[in-house]
Amino acid sequence: MLLKDSISGIRLFSERVVSEKADYIKPILKDIRDLYGPPLAVIRDMGKGIAKAVDNVFEGAVVIICHFHFLRALGNRLFKYYHDKFRKNVDKTGVKGKLKELRRNAKTRLKTVRDPFAAEILNELVGILDDVLTASGEGLGYPFDLSKLRFYERCLKAEKRVEKLVERCINAWNRVAIAYDVLNILKRLHKSSYRLAKYAEILQEREVWFKKARQALRWKNGPIPLSTKVRWSDGELKAARKGIDSFLEEISLNRKEEKVLKGKGSHLLRAFTTIEQMFTENIERLLAPNVEVQTPKGKRVIKLERTNNGVEQDFRAIRRHGRRLKGNKDVEDLVQKEGVGLLLLLNMEIEEYVKTVYGSWDVMGKRFAEVKEESLAAADKIFDGSNR
């Protein structure tokens, strides 16, 4: 677990925890409070244990729920039940693996084929299969990327294109067998189960409202840089509240229409309830006010971050460092063993930290030579996870 000052960027505290239950988080937050005093504000994710611990230890502090984690939790609640069933049904067909095999066969056949018509069909077929099998999305994973649903949609489009290739083969009295094989495999998707198409339709309908929810929170639909940091002025906060209010009004109107059209069993009615409930319960912490502080030069408003992406970036940084050290991607053992120290070591990139703690880089050797034996013994305990 890492705690970080988002104003200076300094990592204040890092420690291994057994789990994110409140009982394990509270002692860490109490240490932070005792060391530095109560915070101006806290940015946290949607974890229940962290939420409980923060409210208990930092009572009265401004609390912001990370917008990215909020949207991820909302998306998971909207999609999980149907997405799990849809994914299992798609996997059961074995379509993806078979299409990869047929693409390899088509490429191999292209190397030896002499018939110009067959070569043209095979070239187009490989292009279609490349389109189907090339992953697309925002790079953020589920629920922002519904990769199985996108694959299913690409397959349906590809089926129509392959049908035209087969028609050309029939009209030319020239049977390119692989084209027929590909068409039969693609047809498995809607022949395998009528539920598959139904689950896809439900996910598509819910995705429309998930995208609207993102827009209401002023997050664009489309690729989001992993370095995204959101800071809003008071005017932007006011605009965001107005946008969310308008969105919830739209939800309310559509709920009434759904009741009339489809009755209370509609999956969209349940989706609307989920969206409305999550926004209503968390809106004050999504749109918590910026903090005003008194400085020697007068009052200053600190525009608070609306995501805890700064912390997430640090975890990515030490994994990248681990990959450089080991030369491969198998770094989790290293991160679990030395992650606490690696996270704090990132402070050495901050000039203010180096100046405050050591004086300057020039005296670093001298300062480290003065480290006491008991301090080294305490540092060793980081490796077995017992260092407070």
VORO-484637 format. One line per 4 residues: their letters; for each residue x, y, z of C-alpha. Coordinates in pm, 1 decimal, m for minus. Example, Ala and Ser with C-alpha at 12.3 -4.5 7.8 and 13.67 -1.06 7.14 Angstrom:
! VORO-484637
as = 1230.0:m450.0:780.0 ~ 1367.0:m106.0:714.0
***
This chain:
! VORO-484637
mllk = 0.0:0.0:0.0 ~ 130.8:342.8:m99.7 ~ 30.3:684.2:33.5 ~ 140.1:987.5:m162.6
dsis = 118.4:1365.6:m138.9 ~ m37.4:1467.1:m469.0 ~ 82.2:1828.7:m439.1 ~ 457.8:1764.9:m406.1
girl = 450.2:1413.0:m551.4 ~ 643.2:1282.3:m248.8 ~ 565.3:925.1:m141.7 ~ 494.3:954.1:229.5
fser = 456.3:592.3:333.6 ~ 464.8:244.9:186.2 ~ 394.5:m90.1:348.5 ~ 284.8:m442.5:275.6
vvse = m68.0:m527.0:382.7 ~ m235.8:m864.1:419.6 ~ m552.7:m733.9:256.7 ~ m749.9:m412.5:199.9
kady = m976.1:m474.3:498.5 ~ m1023.8:m171.9:723.8 ~ m848.1:m340.7:1017.9 ~ m523.7:m357.2:818.9
ikpi = m553.5:m9.1:668.4 ~ m638.9:187.9:984.6 ~ m295.5:150.0:1156.3 ~ m123.0:280.2:843.4
lkdi = m350.5:583.1:818.2 ~ m301.8:652.9:1190.0 ~ 76.4:649.0:1136.0 ~ 35.8:901.9:854.3
rdly = m184.8:1121.6:1071.5 ~ 62.1:1106.2:1361.5 ~ 359.5:1181.8:1136.7 ~ 215.4:1459.6:922.0
gppl = m115.4:1567.7:1076.8 ~ m459.7:1537.5:919.7 ~ m468.2:1571.1:539.7 ~ m639.5:1852.7:349.7
avir = m809.7:1590.1:136.7 ~ m798.4:1220.6:55.4 ~ m830.0:1062.2:m288.9 ~ m924.0:694.5:m271.8
dmgk = m1062.6:415.1:m484.5 ~ m1392.8:229.2:m436.2 ~ m1258.3:m33.6:m194.8 ~ m1492.4:m73.6:102.5
giak = m1210.4:m136.4:349.6 ~ m1019.8:175.3:246.3 ~ m1341.1:381.4:253.6 ~ m1421.2:267.8:607.5
avdn = m1066.6:327.5:730.5 ~ m1042.3:675.0:575.2 ~ m1376.0:786.9:723.5 ~ m1273.3:653.4:1064.0
vfeg = m918.2:794.7:1084.3 ~ m952.2:1115.7:881.9 ~ m1293.4:1218.8:1009.7 ~ m1399.3:1552.6:863.4
avvi = m1144.3:1553.3:579.7 ~ m1254.4:1617.4:221.9 ~ m1277.5:1276.5:52.7 ~ m1267.1:1231.6:m324.2
ichf = m1352.2:906.5:m497.5 ~ m1117.4:845.2:m789.8 ~ m1323.4:905.4:m1104.1 ~ m1150.6:627.9:m1295.7
hflr = m1218.1:371.5:m1022.4 ~ m1578.0:491.5:m993.0 ~ m1636.7:439.4:m1364.8 ~ m1467.4:100.6:m1354.3
algn = m1691.6:m9.2:m1066.1 ~ m1999.8:124.4:m1245.6 ~ m1907.6:m57.0:m1566.3 ~ m1848.0:m380.8:m1379.8
rlfk = m2189.8:m361.4:m1214.9 ~ m2357.6:m287.2:m1547.7 ~ m2185.6:m561.5:m1747.4 ~ m2061.8:m840.3:m1521.2
yyhd = m2361.5:m1078.6:m1513.2 ~ m2428.5:m1070.6:m1887.7 ~ m2063.3:m1032.2:m1987.2 ~ m1960.4:m1347.7:m1798.9
kfrk = m2232.2:m1550.3:m1970.2 ~ m2157.3:m1396.2:m2309.9 ~ m1782.5:m1458.3:m2277.9 ~ m1832.0:m1823.3:m2181.5
nvdk = m2068.9:m1878.7:m2474.7 ~ m1824.5:m1721.8:m2722.7 ~ m1532.5:m1923.5:m2585.1 ~ m1737.3:m2242.1:m2602.7
tgvk = m1778.4:m2205.7:m2980.5 ~ m1400.9:m2219.6:m3033.6 ~ m1442.6:m1972.1:m3319.9 ~ m1136.3:m1759.0:m3243.8
gklk = m891.2:m2048.1:m3233.5 ~ m1031.8:m2199.7:m3551.5 ~ m1013.5:m1866.2:m3737.2 ~ m646.8:m1828.5:m3636.8
elrr = m578.0:m2174.9:m3774.6 ~ m759.0:m2096.5:m4100.7 ~ m566.1:m1769.3:m4137.6 ~ m237.1:m1960.5:m4105.8
nakt = m359.5:m2210.9:m4365.5 ~ m465.4:m1931.5:m4604.1 ~ m123.9:m1762.3:m4574.3 ~ 52.6:m2093.5:m4639.2
rlkt = m169.8:m2161.1:m4940.6 ~ m89.0:m1815.5:m5082.0 ~ 279.8:m1904.1:m5106.0 ~ 215.0:m2184.6:m5355.5
vrdp = m110.5:m2094.6:m5533.4 ~ m78.6:m2025.5:m5907.6 ~ m439.3:m1955.4:m5998.5 ~ m480.7:m1571.4:m6005.7
faae = m847.5:m1589.8:m5902.0 ~ m771.7:m1815.6:m5604.5 ~ m480.5:m1588.7:m5504.1 ~ m711.3:m1284.2:m5509.6
ilne = m973.0:m1460.3:m5293.0 ~ m708.0:m1581.7:m5047.9 ~ m556.5:m1232.4:m5019.6 ~ m895.6:m1080.1:m4939.4
lvgi = m971.0:m1362.3:m4697.6 ~ m646.5:m1306.0:m4504.8 ~ m728.6:m933.6:m4486.3 ~ m1075.0:m1007.6:m4347.0
lddv = m933.8:m1248.6:m4087.5 ~ m668.5:m993.5:m3987.1 ~ m948.7:m742.3:m3922.8 ~ m1141.2:m996.9:m3713.3
ltas = m846.1:m1113.7:m3505.4 ~ m681.5:m775.9:m3444.3 ~ m767.4:m656.8:m3094.1 ~ m905.6:m306.1:m3059.2
gegl = m1003.6:m92.9:m2761.8 ~ m881.0:166.4:m2517.4 ~ m609.7:m48.0:m2364.9 ~ m768.0:m23.5:m2020.0
gypf = m924.1:m368.9:m2015.1 ~ m1269.6:m466.4:m1894.8 ~ m1513.3:m293.1:m1846.0 ~ m1384.0:m7.6:m2063.1
dlsk = m1292.0:m255.9:m2333.9 ~ m1553.8:m524.8:m2397.3 ~ m1312.2:m720.3:m2613.3 ~ m1532.2:m1029.1:m2654.3
lrfy = m1824.3:m816.2:m2767.3 ~ m1602.4:m631.5:m3017.5 ~ m1476.7:m967.5:m3148.9 ~ m1834.8:m1089.2:m3188.4
ercl = m1930.3:m771.7:m3377.5 ~ m1628.4:m802.3:m3606.7 ~ m1722.5:m1163.5:m3679.0 ~ m2074.8:m1065.5:m3783.3
kaek = m1937.3:m804.3:m4024.5 ~ m1678.6:m1049.1:m4154.4 ~ m1947.3:m1310.7:m4219.6 ~ m2116.8:m1081.5:m4473.2
rvek = m1785.8:m1008.9:m4643.3 ~ m1694.2:m1378.4:m4665.9 ~ m2041.0:m1457.9:m4804.0 ~ m1962.2:m1224.6:m5094.2
lver = m1629.9:m1404.6:m5152.5 ~ m1810.5:m1738.8:m5162.4 ~ m2064.8:m1596.7:m5407.3 ~ m1777.3:m1489.6:m5633.3
cina = m1635.7:m1841.4:m5613.3 ~ m1972.4:m1989.5:m5711.6 ~ m2018.1:m1747.4:m6000.8 ~ m1666.0:m1818.4:m6125.0
wnrv = m1707.4:m2196.4:m6086.5 ~ m1388.2:m2189.5:m5884.6 ~ m1419.2:m2332.2:m5535.2 ~ m1160.4:m2189.1:m5291.5
aiay = m1224.0:m2431.2:m5006.8 ~ m1081.6:m2218.1:m4723.4 ~ m1338.1:m1943.3:m4792.1 ~ m1619.5:m2194.3:m4738.3
dvln = m1451.2:m2318.9:m4419.5 ~ m1420.4:m1966.3:m4282.1 ~ m1786.8:m1895.0:m4357.0 ~ m1899.2:m2210.2:m4176.0
ilkr = m1691.0:m2121.0:m3869.7 ~ m1826.5:m1766.2:m3856.4 ~ m2181.9:m1898.4:m3871.2 ~ m2115.9:m2097.4:m3554.4
lhks = m2154.9:m1779.3:m3349.2 ~ m2525.3:m1731.0:m3413.5 ~ m2600.6:m2098.6:m3468.1 ~ m2447.3:m2211.6:m3140.4
syrl = m2698.2:m2043.5:m2907.7 ~ m2985.8:m1798.7:m2945.1 ~ m2879.1:m1657.5:m2605.8 ~ m2550.9:m1532.1:m2750.9
akya = m2722.3:m1274.5:m2971.9 ~ m2949.2:m1176.6:m2681.9 ~ m2655.4:m1126.2:m2443.1 ~ m2476.4:m921.2:m2711.2
eilq = m2781.6:m698.8:m2755.6 ~ m2809.7:m642.4:m2380.2 ~ m2440.4:m553.2:m2350.2 ~ m2465.5:m312.8:m2644.3
erev = m2769.1:m139.6:m2493.5 ~ m2601.4:m106.5:m2154.2 ~ m2280.3:15.3:m2313.9 ~ m2469.6:312.0:m2458.9
wfkk = m2558.9:422.8:m2106.2 ~ m2213.2:350.3:m1969.7 ~ m2070.7:585.9:m2232.8 ~ m2328.8:848.7:m2136.2
arqa = m2220.1:807.7:m1772.0 ~ m1859.5:869.2:m1873.2 ~ m1958.2:1182.4:m2059.9 ~ m2159.1:1304.9:m1760.5
lrwk = m1843.0:1277.4:m1551.2 ~ m1655.2:1460.8:m1828.7 ~ m1448.3:1159.1:m1936.1 ~ m1425.5:1126.8:m2311.4
ngpi = m1523.1:802.5:m2480.7 ~ m1223.8:655.8:m2656.6 ~ m862.1:583.0:m2560.4 ~ m761.9:734.7:m2226.1
plst = m391.0:794.2:m2151.7 ~ m276.8:598.2:m1848.4 ~ m120.8:920.9:m1720.1 ~ m457.4:1099.1:m1703.2
kvrw = m481.5:1338.1:m1409.5 ~ m793.5:1545.1:m1357.7 ~ m795.0:1877.2:m1172.2 ~ m1102.5:2098.7:m1192.3
sdge = m1159.9:2463.7:m1116.9 ~ m1469.7:2563.5:m921.4 ~ m1635.8:2652.9:m1251.2 ~ m1559.8:2308.1:m1394.7
lkaa = m1696.1:2145.6:m1079.4 ~ m2019.0:2340.5:m1122.3 ~ m2041.7:2234.5:m1488.7 ~ m1980.5:1870.9:m1393.8
rkgi = m2260.8:1878.0:m1135.9 ~ m2494.6:2028.1:m1393.6 ~ m2395.1:1757.6:m1643.1 ~ m2456.2:1477.1:m1393.7
dsfl = m2792.8:1625.2:m1292.7 ~ m2898.5:1638.1:m1660.0 ~ m2784.1:1280.8:m1709.2 ~ m2983.7:1158.2:m1409.0
eeis = m3291.5:1340.0:m1542.7 ~ m3243.8:1155.9:m1873.4 ~ m3217.8:827.9:m1680.9 ~ m3542.6:905.1:m1498.7
lnrk = m3731.4:981.7:m1821.6 ~ m3606.0:666.5:m1992.1 ~ m3698.5:454.5:m1691.1 ~ m4060.3:571.6:m1725.5
eekv = m4058.1:484.4:m2095.8 ~ m3912.2:139.7:m2026.9 ~ m4185.9:66.7:m1774.3 ~ m4450.2:149.4:m2035.3
lkgk = m4283.4:m37.4:m2322.3 ~ m4138.0:m347.6:m2161.9 ~ m4261.8:m377.3:m1808.2 ~ m4068.6:m404.1:m1485.2
gshl = m3859.1:m702.2:m1600.1 ~ m3655.3:m500.1:m1851.3 ~ m3281.0:m530.3:m1806.6 ~ m3251.2:m157.5:m1879.0
lraf = m3470.9:m77.0:m1580.5 ~ m3219.2:m257.1:m1360.4 ~ m2932.9:m77.9:m1536.3 ~ m3095.9:261.8:m1479.1
ttie = m3140.7:182.7:m1108.9 ~ m2771.9:85.1:m1080.0 ~ m2651.0:403.5:m1251.0 ~ m2878.8:631.1:m1052.6
qmft = m2791.1:463.6:m723.0 ~ m2414.0:482.1:m776.9 ~ m2415.9:846.1:m885.9 ~ m2655.4:954.1:m610.5
enie = m2458.2:776.2:m336.1 ~ m2118.7:907.1:m450.5 ~ m2182.9:1246.2:m613.1 ~ m2063.6:1452.4:m315.3
rlla = m1733.5:1265.6:m315.8 ~ m1697.8:1274.3:m691.4 ~ m1750.9:1651.8:m686.9 ~ m1597.7:1740.2:m349.1
pnve = m1495.7:2110.3:m339.0 ~ m1139.1:2226.6:m386.0 ~ m947.1:2319.5:m72.4 ~ m868.2:2675.6:33.8
vqtp = m554.4:2724.6:245.2 ~ m393.9:3022.8:414.0 ~ m34.4:3095.0:307.2 ~ 206.1:3377.5:397.7
kgkr = 102.6:3537.2:67.4 ~ m268.7:3506.7:140.6 ~ m539.7:3257.0:54.8 ~ m473.2:2993.7:m208.1
vikl = m715.3:2748.5:m365.5 ~ m565.2:2405.8:m432.1 ~ m730.6:2231.8:m724.0 ~ m749.6:1874.0:m601.0
ertn = m680.8:1574.9:m820.6 ~ m986.7:1372.9:m915.0 ~ m802.1:1044.6:m977.4 ~ m540.4:853.1:m782.9
ngve = m356.3:779.5:m1103.8 ~ m36.4:920.0:m956.5 ~ m24.7:619.3:m724.9 ~ m110.7:377.1:m1005.4
qdfr = 172.6:522.5:m1214.5 ~ 420.6:448.1:m935.6 ~ 323.3:80.9:m929.2 ~ 367.4:67.1:m1306.3
airr = 706.9:238.8:m1271.0 ~ 846.6:m21.8:m1030.9 ~ 717.9:m304.6:m1252.2 ~ 895.8:m148.0:m1549.6
hgrr = 1209.3:m119.8:m1336.1 ~ 1170.9:m486.2:m1239.4 ~ 1145.5:m587.4:m1604.8 ~ 1465.8:m396.5:m1681.4
lkgn = 1645.3:m570.6:m1397.0 ~ 1525.9:m921.4:m1484.7 ~ 1501.8:m890.9:m1860.0 ~ 1153.6:m1047.0:m1866.3
kdve = 797.4:m985.3:m1754.3 ~ 806.0:m1220.4:m1454.6 ~ 851.1:m947.9:m1193.0 ~ 573.9:m1006.3:m938.9
dlvq = 802.7:m1190.0:m692.6 ~ 1046.1:m898.9:m705.0 ~ 767.2:m643.1:m659.5 ~ 617.3:m833.1:m365.0
kegv = 958.8:m870.1:m200.5 ~ 1106.5:m524.6:m260.4 ~ 811.3:m314.1:m375.8 ~ 789.9:m114.4:m52.2
glll = 1150.1:1.7:m86.8 ~ 1125.4:55.7:m462.4 ~ 819.1:277.6:m422.6 ~ 993.7:498.2:m165.3
llnm = 1308.4:506.1:m379.8 ~ 1107.9:691.7:m646.7 ~ 1131.1:995.2:m415.7 ~ 1495.1:1030.7:m520.8
eiee = 1367.8:1176.2:m849.7 ~ 1217.4:1473.5:m659.9 ~ 1458.4:1762.1:m602.6 ~ 1261.3:1894.5:m303.8
yvkt = 1275.3:1553.2:m133.6 ~ 1650.8:1513.4:m186.4 ~ 1712.8:1865.1:m55.9 ~ 1493.7:1815.7:253.4
vygs = 1617.5:1469.8:351.2 ~ 1980.8:1468.1:240.2 ~ 2075.6:1828.5:166.3 ~ 2197.1:1760.2:m187.3
wdvm = 2324.0:1482.7:m412.6 ~ 2679.6:1602.3:m345.7 ~ 2666.6:1492.9:19.5 ~ 2478.3:1166.6:m47.5
gkrf = 2780.3:943.6:15.0 ~ 2856.0:1117.2:342.9 ~ 2494.4:1094.3:459.2 ~ 2470.0:722.5:380.9
aevk = 2799.6:661.5:561.6 ~ 2637.5:803.9:875.6 ~ 2344.8:557.5:876.1 ~ 2329.6:376.1:1210.6
eesl = 2335.1:0.6:1250.9 ~ 1990.0:m2.5:1411.5 ~ 1850.8:183.2:1110.4 ~ 1996.6:m78.5:875.7
aaad = 1847.9:m355.2:1091.8 ~ 1506.8:m185.5:1074.0 ~ 1539.1:m153.0:695.1 ~ 1616.4:m525.9:667.9
kifd = 1274.8:m599.9:816.4 ~ 1115.0:m460.8:499.5 ~ 1209.7:m789.0:333.1 ~ 1002.1:m1000.6:569.5
gsnr = 715.4:m751.6:578.3 ~ 740.0:m671.2:948.3 ~ 862.2:m312.2:932.3 ~ 616.8:m54.7:1071.4
***
